[in-house]
Amino acid sequence: NTAFSNISSQKQLIAAQKAADQSNIASAEAKVNDASNSLKSAEDDLALKKAGTTAEQIAAQEAQVKQALANVSGQRALIKQAEADIASVKAQIDATQEKIKKSTLRAPAPAKIVKIFLEKREVFKPGQSAVSLSTSGYKLQADVSELDIGKIRDINGNEVLIRLDAFSGKEFKGRVVLIEQKEIIKEGDKYYRVNIYFEDQATGARSGMSGDLIIQISFKENALKIPELAVYKKGETKFVKIFEDGRQREAEIETGASDGEFIEVVKGLSEGQTIAVNAD
């Protein structure tokens, strides 16, 4: 509580400093405008007096112009310094917000606290349970290879499509909420357990059910995609076979993202074309 209070106080001080720096910038910009106006006025006076005035008067006007230029340069330097101060304050705010984020426990889904395992002022250790939650929702677990685990995040976790074997043809939405730290060894390979929370109400789902998961690594709207089985390579170039006017021909394509079943086509095909898929 004391640490959180200190962070809140620090955040308030930083916010106040930021407001003061922004006020200083506004003041400096106003001074620049005043100096620029003085410079324009001095230049106009100089232009008027150069016709039919003495050398001394012209020299005096030129001195005023130089002074006005110096004032503008000085004000611009103040603005740059104020902007640098604001950038520094923003960095402090970001650091403070990160501290607040790390000091806050968040439930991965609406839940009720049923037990707290820590006493006040007790030091938390990595891997230790802090609280026990009860929720009416469902959770799935899947073991992901160490080769792919880096693509998955548990803060603002990846979206997941869930297909339970017991509900053929139906998909549920879920989200990754936790990646467990300890590795799991399977036949000599390392895996990490991923916990996924149902965002849809899976009526009829029961403990122990199995199914397939599609964890979305990236998402692109309006992408043209084809079955990955339809694509074949010659050297480093990718091709598909398309049907046109009753004939089959080869078409070179460029591909993008793949989900293991379908692959994005970024060049070489248009929507509505018919392609051949190798079923082997």
Residue pairs with C-beta under 8 A, 6 or more apart in sequence:
3 103
4 100
4 103
7 96
7 99
7 100
7 103
10 96
11 93
11 96
11 97
11 100
14 89
14 92
14 93
14 96
15 93
17 89
18 86
18 89
18 90
18 93
21 82
21 85
21 86
21 89
22 86
24 78
24 82
24 85
25 79
25 82
25 83
25 86
28 75
28 78
28 79
28 82
29 79
31 75
31 78
32 72
32 75
32 76
32 79
35 68
35 71
35 72
35 74
35 75
36 72
38 68
38 71
39 65
39 68
39 69
39 71
39 72
42 61
42 64
42 65
42 67
42 68
43 65
45 61
45 64
46 58
46 61
46 62
46 64
46 65
49 57
49 58
49 61
50 58
50 61
105 130
105 131
107 133
108 177
108 178
108 195
108 197
109 135
109 137
109 177
109 197
110 135
110 137
111 133
111 134
111 135
112 133
112 134
112 135
113 131
113 132
113 133
113 134
114 132
114 133
114 134
115 131
115 132
116 130
116 131
116 132
117 128
117 129
117 130
117 131
117 132
118 124
118 128
118 130
124 130
126 181
127 181
127 182
137 197
137 198
137 201
138 197
138 198
138 202
138 205
139 177
139 195
139 196
139 197
139 198
140 162
140 174
140 195
140 196
140 198
140 211
140 213
141 193
141 194
141 195
141 196
142 193
142 194
142 196
142 213
143 184
143 186
143 191
143 192
143 193
143 194
144 152
144 191
144 192
144 193
144 194
144 215
145 189
145 190
145 191
146 183
146 189
146 190
146 191
146 192
149 179
149 192
149 194
151 217
152 158
152 176
152 179
152 194
152 215
152 217
153 176
154 176
154 177
154 178
154 179
154 194
154 195
157 175
157 176
157 177
158 175
158 176
158 215
158 216
158 217
159 173
159 174
159 175
159 215
159 216
159 219
160 173
160 174
160 175
160 176
160 196
160 213
160 214
160 215
160 216
161 171
161 172
161 173
161 174
161 213
161 214
161 216
162 171
162 172
162 173
162 174
162 196
162 198
162 202
162 211
162 212
162 213
163 170
163 171
163 172
163 211
163 212
163 213
163 214
164 170
164 172
164 202
164 205
164 209
164 210
164 211
165 209
165 210
165 211
165 212
166 204
166 205
166 206
166 209
166 211
167 202
167 204
167 205
172 198
172 199
172 200
172 202
173 198
173 199
173 200
174 196
174 197
174 198
174 199
174 200
174 213
175 196
175 197
175 199
176 194
176 195
176 196
176 215
177 195
177 196
177 197
178 194
178 195
179 192
179 193
179 194
179 195
180 192
180 193
180 194
180 195
183 190
183 191
183 192
184 190
184 191
184 192
184 193
185 191
194 215
196 213
198 205
214 259
218 257
220 256
220 257
220 264
223 256
223 257
223 264
224 264
224 265
224 266
224 269
224 270
224 271
225 262
225 263
225 264
225 265
226 240
226 262
226 263
226 265
226 269
226 275
227 261
227 262
227 263
227 277
228 258
228 260
228 261
228 262
228 263
229 277
229 278
229 279
230 240
230 241
230 275
230 276
230 277
230 278
231 238
231 239
231 240
231 253
231 255
231 263
232 238
232 239
232 240
232 278
233 239
237 252
238 252
238 253
238 254
238 255
239 250
239 251
239 252
239 253
240 250
240 251
240 253
240 268
240 269
240 275
240 276
241 248
241 249
241 250
241 251
241 275
241 276
242 248
242 249
242 251
242 269
242 273
242 274
242 275
242 276
243 274
243 275
243 276
244 273
248 276
251 268
251 269
252 268
253 265
253 267
253 268
253 269
254 265
254 266
254 267
254 268
255 263
255 264
255 265
255 266
256 263
256 264
256 265
256 266
257 263
257 264
258 264
269 275
